[in-house]
Amino acid sequence: MTTFEDMELVLHKMVNDLPEDLFRELNGGVILLPDVKMHDASEGRDHLYVLGEYHNEPRGLGRYITVYFGSFMMLHSRLAPDRQKDKLRKILYHEFTHHLESLAGERELEIEDAKGILEYKLRRRR
């Protein structure tokens, strides 16, 4: 899985294998973008890539998930195809967890992600 098209096929299969219940109110589905996306907190050469995002835009495009192929490849291009699939599945499940928590009015994973960003910033200051 090294080309955008290959990843698109693998991601599509993963999405199709998920239970239909998970897609409740996910009106925009799952989108693979070719972009390399850096997190706003990224500093210097210690890049902090955004691999996926859950979007909830009530007045915009609605609820959807994006996965960033370019960011993924920056971190995982040297992995064997099976390991790349594992990483991609982990990203997909992470973003679906954000979706389900959003529907439930929860923010546990969002808080956990914020803690990870804080740890990154603290490491950068050392």
DAUR-V925532 format. One record per residue. N is the residue number from 1. RES is the residue in one small letter. D_CENTER is the distance of its C-alpha to the mean C-alpha in Angstrom with 1 decimal. Layout:
BEGIN
N/RES/D_CENTER
N/RES/D_CENTER
END
This chain:
BEGIN
1/m/17.0
2/t/17.4
3/t/17.7
4/f/15.5
5/e/17.6
6/d/17.3
7/m/13.6
8/e/13.9
9/l/16.5
10/v/14.8
11/l/11.7
12/h/14.4
13/k/16.3
14/m/13.7
15/v/13.2
16/n/17.0
17/d/17.6
18/l/16.0
19/p/18.6
20/e/19.4
21/d/19.5
22/l/15.8
23/f/15.8
24/r/18.4
25/e/18.0
26/l/14.8
27/n/17.0
28/g/14.7
29/g/12.9
30/v/9.9
31/i/10.1
32/l/9.7
33/l/10.9
34/p/13.0
35/d/12.3
36/v/12.1
37/k/10.8
38/m/12.3
39/h/11.9
40/d/15.2
41/a/16.4
42/s/16.3
43/e/19.9
44/g/22.2
45/r/21.4
46/d/19.1
47/h/16.0
48/l/12.9
49/y/10.1
50/v/6.9
51/l/4.5
52/g/1.8
53/e/4.5
54/y/7.1
55/h/10.4
56/n/13.8
57/e/16.5
58/p/19.7
59/r/21.8
60/g/19.5
61/l/17.4
62/g/16.8
63/r/13.8
64/y/10.9
65/i/7.3
66/t/6.3
67/v/5.0
68/y/7.2
69/f/9.9
70/g/11.9
71/s/9.8
72/f/9.2
73/m/12.9
74/m/14.0
75/l/13.0
76/h/13.6
77/s/16.1
78/r/19.0
79/l/17.8
80/a/19.7
81/p/18.2
82/d/18.1
83/r/16.2
84/q/13.6
85/k/13.3
86/d/13.0
87/k/10.1
88/l/8.3
89/r/9.5
90/k/8.5
91/i/4.7
92/l/6.0
93/y/8.4
94/h/6.7
95/e/5.4
96/f/8.9
97/t/10.5
98/h/9.8
99/h/11.4
100/l/14.2
101/e/14.9
102/s/15.2
103/l/17.6
104/a/19.5
105/g/19.8
106/e/18.2
107/r/16.2
108/e/16.2
109/l/12.5
110/e/12.5
111/i/15.6
112/e/14.4
113/d/11.6
114/a/14.5
115/k/16.7
116/g/14.6
117/i/14.9
118/l/18.5
119/e/19.1
120/y/17.8
121/k/20.2
122/l/23.0
123/r/22.6
124/r/22.9
125/r/26.1
126/r/27.9
END
